Amino acid sequence: MNAAEAELLGRVPSRLFINGEWVEASAGRTLPVVDPATGEVIKTIADASVADGAAALDAAVAAQAGWAATPARARGEILRRAFDLLQERKEEFALLMTLEMGKPLAEARGEVAYGGEFLRWFSEEAVRISGRYGANPEGTGRMIVSEHPVGPCFLITPWNFPLAMATRKIAPALAAGCTVVVKPAALTPLTTLHFVALLEEAGLPAGVVNVITTSESGAVSDPIIADPRLRKLSFTGSTGVGKALIRKSADNVLRTSMELGGNAPFLVFEDADLDKAVDGAMIAKFRNIGQACTAANRFIVHESVAAEFARRVTERVNGFTVGRGTEDGVTIGPLINAAAVSKSDALVQDAITRGATLHTGGAAVEGPGTFYAPTVISGVTPGSDILAEEIFGPVLAITPFSTEDEAVRMANDSDFGLISYVFTSDFARGQRMIDRLESGMLGLNTGVVSNAAAPFGGVKQSGLGREGGLEGIREYLSTKYTLTPDPFLA
């Protein structure tokens, strides 16, 4: 760790943020944060207990009425100030993400830009919350439909995009007039703590945002979810955990938003522009070291171009540089921990055992750190684990197909439906794919779709609800209908 890194880490809060104050964990416990590129502990922070979680919810509940009554313009201006501050400090946030998560610095800068857009977008949406007014069909009264903050929210964010996942949840909640308790992932909590300090500087009132970091996620989260004062739960993470949270939220009929796992198909048809398809594949697969729910998982490539596609992507992958994300020229950083390395390797070895061809990679990289070599395999056969499980690593797996119907069947053969990618020069086929592919999002001749102005979310076991776009703020609003006698008939 160099002096600049140490100085930045020294400025990142190490305590919990409850009711506008930075406080130690009530039980005195601490939680180490590790740089996955070196295996070294880079900071020790407070490890919240059940009592700390209850205190955070108490603060959010106490602040709810005042925040809901705060004019929308004022709420929006705080978000806008936060956006401006983030732009001023984009380099330090990028470096912080690289240190705690491992992604290359260039990608971390991209996440700062992406995450910041949620602050700007929802600062503008805060003043556009609307309803409707009009006569009922019978002409006997007037209908007033109004939107109101749903109430205190519990936001659980993942480790892989520590800034963007925080802003994507916090910004619409604040814009809608909701207070929140945020629980970042124990693997990458520092960015959220640093961001909430920025919100405090932007003028956020005490109790509106509260942050608890903990190594005991279930023990601390369960009482919050069971508390009847909580009105909304938003979670991004694995489908298994999401299902458990949905079950727990049922007792109080909580509003839920669930952004869960993916198993994205990447379809390359025989008429595709292969240069564009390869460019798209590099982004869709290797962005964030493959550790993204939107990462392409199954490359379904027409048999007439499969060999050439494999050759081209292998050539590109062989040009990657593996290393610590802070180093110049690095394109592939570490996976988040040793378990992630083991999972990627197990999936690759299973596919090879079942007949797949290894073109490059296919092994862990010797430490320090938890690295896996960027990998390309082709000829992956049905029944291979890699076709059913989310890889979450830098592994590109190719399976050939013959007809459009076969490609669609293979793409839809999954319990998940977050995103699909399609490369084709046939406009009509592209339009058919919009209707035929079972996913909440589609990248048509592009390898990246995420945008703060667009609704992000999936179908099937990839989740419930949408984040971002016009739809994103609605997840934090409840609709009230009022009927009043027609004043002109009184």
Backbone torsions as a table, in degrees:
resi	resn	phi	psi	omega
1	MET	NA	127.9	-179.7
2	ASN	-88.9	179.0	-174.8
3	ALA	-65.4	-38.9	-179.6
4	ALA	-65.1	-40.7	178.7
5	GLU	-65.9	-43.1	-179.7
6	ALA	-64.2	-39.3	-179.9
7	GLU	-64.5	-43.9	178.7
8	LEU	-62.5	-48.8	-179.1
9	LEU	-60.9	-31.5	177.8
10	GLY	-67.3	-24.7	179.7
11	ARG	-88.7	-11.9	-179.9
12	VAL	-77.2	129.8	179.2
13	PRO	-57.6	145.8	179.1
14	SER	-114.9	1.3	-177.0
15	ARG	-111.0	173.0	176.4
16	LEU	-76.8	153.8	178.3
17	PHE	-115.9	105.5	-175.1
18	ILE	-132.8	124.2	178.3
19	ASN	54.7	41.9	175.5
20	GLY	78.3	9.8	-179.5
21	GLU	-128.3	145.3	174.8
22	TRP	-89.4	116.5	-172.7
23	VAL	-127.5	152.2	175.0
24	GLU	-73.3	156.7	174.2
25	ALA	-62.4	137.5	-173.9
26	SER	-62.5	-30.8	-179.7
27	ALA	-89.5	-1.0	177.7
28	GLY	76.4	10.3	-177.8
29	ARG	-80.9	158.2	177.6
30	THR	-131.0	161.5	-175.1
31	LEU	-130.4	123.4	178.9
32	PRO	-82.7	142.5	175.3
33	VAL	-112.7	128.6	-171.1
34	VAL	-111.9	138.2	171.1
35	ASP	-79.8	114.4	-176.2
36	PRO	-68.4	-14.8	178.9
37	ALA	-79.4	-20.8	-178.2
38	THR	-124.7	-19.0	-175.1
39	GLY	78.5	6.1	-177.2
40	GLU	-92.8	145.4	173.2
41	VAL	-73.0	125.4	-177.9
42	ILE	-103.9	-18.2	176.8
43	LYS	-165.8	150.1	175.6
44	THR	-116.4	130.0	-174.6
45	ILE	-127.1	172.7	179.8
46	ALA	-67.2	140.8	179.6
47	ASP	-112.8	103.6	-171.2
48	ALA	-68.4	149.8	175.2
49	SER	-106.0	179.3	175.9
50	VAL	-58.0	-40.6	179.9
51	ALA	-62.7	-36.7	178.6
52	ASP	-67.8	-39.0	176.5
53	GLY	-62.3	-41.3	178.7
54	ALA	-64.7	-39.8	178.9
55	ALA	-64.5	-38.7	179.2
56	ALA	-64.8	-42.1	177.9
57	LEU	-67.5	-39.9	176.2
58	ASP	-54.6	-44.9	-178.6
59	ALA	-64.9	-42.2	179.7
60	ALA	-64.7	-40.5	179.2
61	VAL	-65.1	-43.3	-178.7
62	ALA	-64.8	-32.4	-177.5
63	ALA	-87.1	-10.2	-170.9
64	GLN	-60.6	-50.0	-175.4
65	ALA	-61.9	-43.1	-179.3
66	GLY	-66.3	-39.8	179.7
67	TRP	-69.9	-39.8	177.9
68	ALA	-61.8	-33.5	-179.1
69	ALA	-82.9	-9.0	178.1
70	THR	-67.1	131.5	-178.6
71	PRO	-54.3	142.6	-178.5
72	ALA	-56.7	-37.0	179.2
73	ARG	-62.2	-41.2	179.9
74	ALA	-65.9	-41.5	177.3
75	ARG	-61.7	-44.0	-179.8
76	GLY	-64.0	-36.4	-178.7
77	GLU	-69.0	-32.8	175.5
78	ILE	-65.0	-43.5	177.2
79	LEU	-62.5	-39.2	179.8
80	ARG	-67.2	-39.5	176.7
81	ARG	-63.0	-37.8	177.4
82	ALA	-63.2	-41.1	176.8
83	PHE	-59.5	-47.3	-178.4
84	ASP	-63.0	-42.1	178.4
85	LEU	-63.9	-38.0	179.6
86	LEU	-64.6	-38.2	178.2
87	GLN	-64.6	-37.2	179.0
88	GLU	-67.0	-28.0	-173.8
89	ARG	-115.6	26.2	-174.3
90	LYS	-61.4	-33.4	-178.7
91	GLU	-69.0	-39.8	-179.0
92	GLU	-71.0	-35.4	176.6
93	PHE	-68.1	-38.6	177.9
94	ALA	-63.1	-45.3	179.4
95	LEU	-63.2	-40.9	-179.4
96	LEU	-61.8	-42.6	178.3
97	MET	-64.2	-40.4	178.4
98	THR	-62.7	-39.6	-178.8
99	LEU	-66.9	-40.5	-174.3
100	GLU	-94.3	-19.1	-177.1
101	MET	-116.7	-30.6	173.8
102	GLY	105.4	-12.6	-176.6
103	LYS	-62.5	148.0	177.6
104	PRO	-55.6	148.0	-174.9
105	LEU	-58.2	-37.2	179.2
106	ALA	-62.0	-40.1	178.4
107	GLU	-70.8	-35.4	177.9
108	ALA	-63.5	-37.9	175.7
109	ARG	-62.7	-38.8	176.6
110	GLY	-62.9	-37.5	178.0
111	GLU	-67.7	-36.4	176.4
112	VAL	-60.5	-43.5	178.9
113	ALA	-63.7	-44.8	-179.8
114	TYR	-65.8	-48.9	-179.5
115	GLY	-62.4	-37.2	178.6
116	GLY	-63.5	-31.3	-178.6
117	GLU	-63.5	-27.3	176.6
118	PHE	-68.1	-34.3	175.4
119	LEU	-65.6	-45.1	-178.8
120	ARG	-68.0	-45.1	-177.7
121	TRP	-60.8	-49.3	-175.7
122	PHE	-79.0	-17.9	169.9
123	SER	-64.3	-31.5	178.5
124	GLU	-81.7	-33.4	-178.9
125	GLU	-73.8	-23.5	-178.3
126	ALA	-55.3	-37.4	-176.6
127	VAL	-90.5	4.5	-177.8
128	ARG	-112.5	11.2	175.0
129	ILE	-66.4	123.7	-172.7
130	SER	-133.2	172.1	174.7
131	GLY	-137.6	-150.5	176.1
132	ARG	-152.9	160.2	-176.4
133	TYR	-144.1	135.9	177.5
134	GLY	179.0	169.5	179.3
135	ALA	-71.9	146.0	174.2
136	ASN	-75.6	163.3	-175.4
137	PRO	-59.1	-29.6	-178.0
138	GLU	-78.9	-13.9	-179.6
139	GLY	76.3	16.8	-177.7
140	THR	-100.6	-7.5	-177.8
141	GLY	-162.8	175.2	178.3
142	ARG	-114.3	133.9	179.7
143	MET	-96.7	129.1	174.4
144	ILE	-116.6	119.3	177.4
145	VAL	-112.5	119.1	-175.6
146	SER	-127.4	155.7	-179.4
147	GLU	-112.0	137.2	-175.5
148	HIS	-135.1	150.7	177.7
149	PRO	-57.2	137.9	-178.4
150	VAL	-69.6	-27.8	178.7
151	GLY	123.0	-166.5	-177.7
152	PRO	-58.6	137.3	-175.3
153	CYS	-122.8	149.0	174.1
154	PHE	-114.2	119.1	-174.7
155	LEU	-113.6	120.2	-179.5
156	ILE	-112.9	117.0	-174.1
157	THR	-109.0	155.1	-177.4
158	PRO	-91.0	176.6	-175.6
159	TRP	-87.7	-18.9	-166.2
160	ASN	-81.4	-27.0	174.9
161	PHE	-130.7	76.8	-167.8
162	PRO	-66.0	-24.0	176.3
163	LEU	-92.0	-51.6	-173.6
164	ALA	-63.0	-36.5	179.8
165	MET	-71.7	-28.3	175.9
166	ALA	-72.2	-48.3	-178.0
167	THR	-68.2	-33.1	-178.3
168	ARG	-66.7	-24.4	177.8
169	LYS	-98.8	-45.1	-175.4
170	ILE	-67.2	-43.6	-174.3
171	ALA	-60.6	-49.8	179.0
172	PRO	-67.0	-33.7	178.0
173	ALA	-62.5	-47.4	179.9
174	LEU	-66.2	-39.8	179.6
175	ALA	-61.4	-36.8	-178.9
176	ALA	-77.0	-15.0	-178.5
177	GLY	98.9	21.2	179.8
178	CYS	-100.8	145.7	170.1
179	THR	-92.9	160.0	-172.2
180	VAL	-141.7	153.1	163.2
181	VAL	-114.5	125.3	-178.3
182	VAL	-110.6	131.7	174.1
183	LYS	-121.2	99.9	177.0
184	PRO	-75.0	162.7	178.1
185	ALA	-63.7	142.5	-178.7
186	ALA	-65.0	-23.4	-179.2
187	LEU	-74.3	-31.5	-176.4
188	THR	-139.6	66.3	-176.0
189	PRO	-90.0	-14.2	-168.7
190	LEU	-67.0	-39.4	-178.8
191	THR	-62.1	-41.4	179.2
192	THR	-64.5	-43.5	178.1
193	LEU	-60.5	-43.4	179.6
194	HIS	-65.8	-37.6	179.8
195	PHE	-68.6	-39.9	-179.6
196	VAL	-67.6	-33.0	172.9
197	ALA	-61.6	-35.6	176.6
198	LEU	-66.8	-41.8	176.4
199	LEU	-60.4	-40.3	177.9
200	GLU	-60.4	-43.3	178.3
201	GLU	-64.8	-30.9	-179.9
202	ALA	-74.3	-6.8	175.6
203	GLY	106.7	16.7	-179.0
204	LEU	-68.2	129.6	179.7
205	PRO	-66.0	156.4	179.2
206	ALA	-60.2	138.8	175.4
207	GLY	87.5	-12.5	-177.0
208	VAL	-72.8	-41.0	173.5
209	VAL	-123.9	130.0	178.6
210	ASN	-129.4	139.6	-175.9
211	VAL	-125.3	128.8	175.2
212	ILE	-123.4	127.2	174.9
213	THR	-107.8	134.3	-174.9
214	THR	-154.0	150.2	174.2
215	SER	-90.3	-9.0	-178.2
216	GLU	-115.3	72.0	-171.6
217	SER	-58.6	-50.0	-177.5
218	GLY	-64.5	-45.1	-177.5
219	ALA	-62.9	-38.5	-179.3
220	VAL	-80.5	-36.4	-176.2
221	SER	-74.9	-38.4	-173.3
222	ASP	-55.9	-46.6	179.2
223	PRO	-65.4	-31.9	177.2
224	ILE	-65.4	-46.2	-179.4
225	ILE	-65.2	-33.7	-178.4
226	ALA	-79.8	-12.4	-177.2
227	ASP	-72.6	125.4	-176.7
228	PRO	-65.7	-12.6	178.8
229	ARG	-79.2	-21.0	176.8
230	LEU	-73.3	138.0	-177.1
231	ARG	-120.0	-9.1	-175.4
232	LYS	-152.1	139.4	175.9
233	LEU	-127.1	126.3	175.1
234	SER	-124.2	129.8	-174.9
235	PHE	-136.8	137.8	168.6
236	THR	-124.1	125.4	-178.2
237	GLY	167.4	-155.2	-174.2
238	SER	-72.0	153.9	179.5
239	THR	-64.6	-37.7	-179.7
240	GLY	-60.8	-46.4	178.4
241	VAL	-68.0	-39.3	179.0
242	GLY	-59.4	-42.0	178.3
243	LYS	-62.2	-42.5	179.7
244	ALA	-63.0	-39.4	-179.9
245	LEU	-69.0	-36.2	177.0
246	ILE	-62.5	-42.3	178.2
247	ARG	-61.9	-43.9	-179.0
248	LYS	-66.5	-33.0	-178.0
249	SER	-76.6	-12.3	-175.4
250	ALA	-68.2	-33.0	-175.8
251	ASP	-59.2	-37.8	179.0
252	ASN	-104.4	10.4	179.2
253	VAL	48.8	52.5	179.6
254	LEU	-70.1	145.5	165.4
255	ARG	-66.7	133.5	-179.3
256	THR	-129.0	143.4	167.2
257	SER	-123.5	126.9	-175.9
258	MET	-129.1	113.5	174.4
259	GLU	-108.9	103.2	-166.3
260	LEU	-110.6	-155.9	-171.7
261	GLY	-69.5	166.7	177.7
262	GLY	-135.9	165.4	174.6
263	ASN	-150.4	61.1	-165.1
264	ALA	-65.6	126.5	171.0
265	PRO	-83.2	144.4	177.9
266	PHE	-124.0	102.0	-173.7
267	LEU	-94.2	128.2	175.7
268	VAL	-120.4	111.0	-179.0
269	PHE	-86.3	166.4	-174.5
270	GLU	-63.7	-23.0	-178.0
271	ASP	-97.5	8.4	-177.4
272	ALA	-68.9	149.8	169.0
273	ASP	-75.5	106.6	-172.5
274	LEU	-65.8	-31.3	176.8
275	ASP	-61.3	-45.7	179.0
276	LYS	-68.0	-37.0	-179.5
277	ALA	-65.7	-39.8	178.8
278	VAL	-68.4	-42.4	176.2
279	ASP	-58.4	-45.0	179.2
280	GLY	-63.6	-38.4	-179.9
281	ALA	-63.9	-39.5	-179.3
282	MET	-62.2	-40.1	179.5
283	ILE	-73.8	-48.8	-173.9
284	ALA	-66.5	-28.6	-177.9
285	LYS	-95.0	-47.1	-166.9
286	PHE	-100.7	-2.5	172.4
287	ARG	-57.5	134.7	179.7
288	ASN	59.9	29.9	177.8
289	ILE	63.6	26.5	-178.3
290	GLY	79.7	1.3	-176.0
291	GLN	-94.5	66.6	179.9
292	ALA	-144.7	141.4	178.4
293	CYS	-65.6	-21.4	178.2
294	THR	-89.3	-1.1	-177.3
295	ALA	-61.9	136.8	174.7
296	ALA	-62.6	129.0	-174.8
297	ASN	-109.4	-35.7	-177.0
298	ARG	-126.7	112.8	178.2
299	PHE	-91.6	106.7	-175.4
300	ILE	-103.0	104.0	-166.5
301	VAL	-120.8	135.6	-178.5
302	HIS	-59.4	139.5	-173.6
303	GLU	-57.6	-27.1	-178.1
304	SER	-74.6	-19.0	-178.4
305	VAL	-123.5	1.7	-174.7
306	ALA	-60.7	-44.0	-178.3
307	ALA	-64.8	-43.7	-179.9
308	GLU	-67.6	-39.8	177.2
309	PHE	-61.3	-44.9	179.3
310	ALA	-61.5	-41.5	179.9
311	ARG	-62.3	-44.6	-176.6
312	ARG	-68.9	-43.1	-179.3
313	VAL	-68.7	-33.6	177.7
314	THR	-64.1	-41.7	177.8
315	GLU	-59.9	-42.6	179.5
316	ARG	-67.2	-43.4	-178.0
317	VAL	-65.1	-36.1	178.5
318	ASN	-65.3	-15.0	177.3
319	GLY	-90.2	-2.5	178.8
320	PHE	-70.1	152.9	174.2
321	THR	-116.5	122.8	-178.9
322	VAL	-95.5	134.6	177.9
323	GLY	171.7	-173.0	177.2
324	ARG	-66.0	134.1	-171.6
325	GLY	-62.7	-18.2	179.6
326	THR	-80.6	-11.7	-176.8
327	GLU	-83.2	144.4	-179.9
328	ASP	-61.6	136.8	174.2
329	GLY	83.1	-6.2	-179.6
330	VAL	-70.8	131.7	178.4
331	THR	-114.0	-20.2	179.2
332	ILE	-128.4	114.4	177.8
333	GLY	-91.4	-165.6	-178.6
334	PRO	-79.0	158.6	165.3
335	LEU	-77.0	164.9	-167.5
336	ILE	-67.7	-30.6	178.6
337	ASN	-162.5	178.8	-176.5
338	ALA	-65.2	-33.3	179.2
339	ALA	-62.6	-37.2	178.7
340	ALA	-66.1	-37.9	176.7
341	VAL	-63.8	-46.0	-179.3
342	SER	-61.9	-39.5	-179.9
343	LYS	-65.8	-46.8	179.4
344	SER	-58.5	-45.0	-177.7
345	ASP	-66.1	-39.7	179.8
346	ALA	-63.1	-40.3	179.1
347	LEU	-66.2	-41.2	178.7
348	VAL	-65.1	-46.9	-177.7
349	GLN	-64.9	-36.5	176.6
350	ASP	-62.2	-44.2	-179.3
351	ALA	-64.0	-41.1	179.8
352	ILE	-65.5	-42.0	178.5
353	THR	-59.6	-32.1	-179.2
354	ARG	-88.8	6.2	172.2
355	GLY	116.1	-0.8	179.7
356	ALA	-70.9	155.1	178.7
357	THR	-101.5	129.6	177.3
358	LEU	-89.8	124.8	179.5
359	HIS	-98.8	-36.2	178.6
360	THR	-162.6	155.4	178.2
361	GLY	78.1	-138.0	176.0
362	GLY	85.4	23.7	179.8
363	ALA	-159.2	155.3	173.4
364	ALA	-69.6	151.4	176.7
365	VAL	-97.5	133.2	-177.4
366	GLU	-59.8	138.4	-175.3
367	GLY	-70.7	-174.1	13.1
368	PRO	-71.3	163.7	-177.7
369	GLY	91.6	169.8	-175.1
370	THR	-114.7	82.7	-176.0
371	PHE	-108.1	146.6	171.9
372	TYR	-129.3	133.4	-176.9
373	ALA	-63.4	134.1	174.7
374	PRO	-58.8	133.6	-164.4
375	THR	-129.4	143.1	171.2
376	VAL	-128.3	128.4	172.2
377	ILE	-129.9	149.6	179.0
378	SER	-132.6	169.3	-179.1
379	GLY	66.8	31.5	179.2
380	VAL	-66.9	129.4	-172.7
381	THR	-97.2	153.6	176.5
382	PRO	-54.4	142.5	-178.9
383	GLY	95.4	-12.0	177.9
384	SER	-68.5	138.5	-178.6
385	ASP	-58.8	-31.9	-175.5
386	ILE	-66.0	-19.1	177.3
387	LEU	-83.2	-17.7	-176.4
388	ALA	-106.8	-26.4	-175.0
389	GLU	-105.7	147.3	175.2
390	GLU	-71.4	124.1	-172.4
391	ILE	-72.1	-51.6	-176.6
392	PHE	56.4	46.8	178.1
393	GLY	-163.5	173.2	-174.2
394	PRO	-84.0	62.1	-176.0
395	VAL	-125.8	121.7	179.7
396	LEU	-106.6	116.2	-173.9
397	ALA	-116.5	123.1	-172.7
398	ILE	-108.8	133.6	174.6
399	THR	-128.2	131.3	-179.1
400	PRO	-82.3	157.8	172.2
401	PHE	-140.5	166.4	-176.4
402	SER	-109.4	-45.7	-173.8
403	THR	-124.5	163.5	178.7
404	GLU	-60.9	-42.8	-179.8
405	ASP	-61.0	-39.8	178.8
406	GLU	-65.1	-41.2	-179.9
407	ALA	-62.1	-42.8	179.7
408	VAL	-66.0	-42.0	179.0
409	ARG	-60.8	-44.5	179.9
410	MET	-65.1	-41.5	-178.8
411	ALA	-63.4	-41.1	-176.5
412	ASN	-84.0	-4.7	-178.3
413	ASP	-79.6	68.6	-177.5
414	SER	-160.0	149.9	173.9
415	ASP	-74.9	-11.6	-175.0
416	PHE	-104.0	159.9	179.8
417	GLY	-160.2	56.9	-179.8
418	LEU	-83.5	-57.8	-176.5
419	ILE	-147.1	149.9	172.2
420	SER	-127.0	154.6	174.6
421	TYR	-124.9	138.1	-180.0
422	VAL	-135.6	132.2	173.2
423	PHE	-121.5	117.1	179.8
424	THR	-157.3	150.4	175.0
425	SER	-95.6	-2.4	-178.2
426	ASP	-89.9	109.8	-177.4
427	PHE	-60.6	-43.4	-178.3
428	ALA	-62.8	-40.7	178.4
429	ARG	-64.1	-41.0	178.0
430	GLY	-58.1	-41.9	178.1
431	GLN	-66.9	-36.3	177.2
432	ARG	-64.1	-36.8	-178.9
433	MET	-64.3	-33.5	176.9
434	ILE	-57.5	-40.3	-178.8
435	ASP	-81.8	-32.5	-168.8
436	ARG	-92.8	-27.4	-176.9
437	LEU	-84.1	132.9	-175.2
438	GLU	-91.1	83.8	178.8
439	SER	-153.5	155.2	-179.6
440	GLY	-78.8	-17.8	179.7
441	MET	-139.9	155.8	-179.4
442	LEU	-144.2	128.0	171.6
443	GLY	-100.5	107.5	-178.2
444	LEU	-99.1	106.4	-176.6
445	ASN	62.6	32.1	173.8
446	THR	-150.0	149.9	-177.0
447	GLY	-101.7	4.1	177.8
448	VAL	-146.1	135.3	-176.3
449	VAL	-124.6	-16.0	-171.7
450	SER	-61.5	132.5	179.3
451	ASN	-157.2	137.1	-177.4
452	ALA	-60.7	-25.5	-178.0
453	ALA	-86.4	0.8	-176.4
454	ALA	-117.0	150.4	179.1
455	PRO	-75.8	122.6	-179.1
456	PHE	-104.5	126.3	177.8
457	GLY	165.1	171.7	-173.7
458	GLY	-128.9	-175.8	177.1
459	VAL	-121.7	177.8	-177.3
460	LYS	54.1	-135.3	-175.4
461	GLN	-86.6	16.0	174.7
462	SER	-90.2	-2.6	170.0
463	GLY	136.5	-175.0	-178.4
464	LEU	-133.4	140.4	175.0
465	GLY	83.8	178.4	-178.5
466	ARG	-136.8	147.4	175.5
467	GLU	-120.5	140.1	-177.4
468	GLY	88.4	167.0	176.4
469	GLY	69.8	-171.7	175.4
470	LEU	-61.1	-31.2	-176.8
471	GLU	-72.1	-27.0	-171.3
472	GLY	-62.4	-39.4	-177.4
473	ILE	-75.1	-24.0	179.9
474	ARG	-65.6	-24.9	178.7
475	GLU	-64.3	-17.0	-177.4
476	TYR	-113.4	17.1	-179.7
477	LEU	-125.1	146.2	172.0
478	SER	-115.1	145.6	-175.5
479	THR	-96.8	130.8	176.5
480	LYS	-119.1	132.5	177.4
481	TYR	-109.1	129.5	178.1
482	THR	-123.5	133.7	174.8
483	LEU	-111.3	130.1	177.1
484	THR	-126.9	142.3	177.9
485	PRO	-54.6	146.9	179.5
486	ASP	-61.5	117.2	-176.3
487	PRO	-63.3	-22.7	-178.2
488	PHE	-82.0	-9.6	176.7
489	LEU	-102.3	-4.2	-177.1
490	ALA	-68.4	NA	NA
